[in-house]
Amino acid sequence: GNPIAELPLALGTLAFLTEITVPSTDLGSVPRDVVQVGGAAVIRFLCGVAECEGTGLLDLSAMNLHVIPASVRSTATALTMLNLDNNPLQRLPNWLGELQILRRISLRGTPI
């Protein structure tokens, strides 16, 4: 079969998507940390990014993130609240300061 190099973030707009099986590798917009947690986490990540446009909230809690994925930058025009609770994050990227309407970041249960 054809190897998948990237999952489009638009998959998160599929309202009835309930299961996805992916290889445990980096899929471009979906970070390896999330893929390794499993299909449900991949769907939650994709839906979270897609729903952020309307809600301003991006919930990436408990996704085993070691770094904040660069695909979060695609939500820059809508993101007001970023939930990173219960991830093994060690630091926040400098580019978070570029998200001009971001008002709140939750880091409960992280080593930061």
ABEGO torsion letter per residue (X at the ends): XBBBABBBAAAAABAABABBBBBBBBAGABBAAAAAAEAAAAAAAAAAAAAAAAAGBBBABGAGBABBBAAAAAAAAABABBBABGBABABBBAAAAABAABABBBABGBAX
